[in-house]
Amino acid sequence: MSVAGNLDIPFNDKPKQRLKAKILAPFREKYREERAMAALPERLATTFFVALTTEDRRFFYVRNSKCGCTTVSQLVHAYVFDRFFDGNIHLCDDIPHGLENWRLHMDALTNPDTTRFTIVRHPLDRVRSAFFNFFIDQNNISRQQHMGNMEALGLNLEDPLERNFDRFLDYIEMSFEQSRLYTDRHWRPQVDNIAYGEIDYDFIGKLEFLERDLRQIFEHAGAVDVVDRFLAGANFNRSSNRAGDEFEPSPRQLRRIQEFYAEDFDAFGYD
């Protein structure tokens, strides 16, 4: 597609960051720590960026975007503080999270007392959710990073949904061609989001059975009472859209999704 060369797809500039850390490490403590982080396998480092570990090492949770991570993060917050966070949980710094806590995350990966878990979702539903959240409802705070590119691809809210969804699938394909690992995590393959095969999870739950699976996860950690007290009636899904749930991609679009996310379908047992 000729327009591809005009797109400025946003990626994390990891290679440049790693080179800078390597050069400056002998001179500053900050860069010595960054050099240590830079030595992490890239897929693991990308996952740590969206991971959290409770200070008591009871939980290590990887927030897999568009897979109930707001609800689950709030539940972990309730475990620690006996209450939900008042505000956007993804802006909360009360629980250690992100790449800067990579040493804590590394400890959690081998700690026998830690419950390591994440949540996955059917690839079709996840892509459909991202499409509506970013480009139809336009209520995701990160949408502006991508709107220019989607408009260059022809995004027009006056057009039928199927045409705009085709444009989104084109954008996914272009992003993967440039860097699948550093594609936006909301439509990056889930096997990359969670470093599947590199992290030994105790549980990989499914959004389709969220309450059941969370009960099993928290029971394993000896904290099932948190689910009993806080999950019932909790609703943090601000990006849910019935029109998005009811939108049915064409057979050709389904084939493209199955191709893009073949590893997700296989790894997590989705048809």
Sequence and secondary structure as in RCSB ss.txt:
>XXXX:A:sequence
MSVAGNLDIPFNDKPKQRLKAKILAPFREKYREERAMAALPERLATTFFVALTTEDRRFFYVRNSKCGCTTVSQL
VHAYVFDRFFDGNIHLCDDIPHGLENWRLHMDALTNPDTTRFTIVRHPLDRVRSAFFNFFIDQNNISRQQHMGNM
EALGLNLEDPLERNFDRFLDYIEMSFEQSRLYTDRHWRPQVDNIAYGEIDYDFIGKLEFLERDLRQIFEHAGAVD
VVDRFLAGANFNRSSNRAGDEFEPSPRQLRRIQEFYAEDFDAFGYD
>XXXX:A:secstr
 GGGGG       HHHHHHHHHHHTTT HHHHHHHHHHTS HHHHHHHTTEEE TTSSEEEE  TTSSHHHHHHH
HHHHHHSS  SS GGG  SS BSGGGHHHHHHHHH TT EEEEEE  HHHHHHHHHIIIIIS   TTTHHHHHHH
HHTT  TTS HHHHHHHHHHHHHHHHHHHSTTS TTTS HHHHTTBTTB  SEEEEGGGHHHHHHHHHHHTT HH
HHHHHTTT    TT  HHHHH    HHHHHHHHHHTHHHHHHHT  
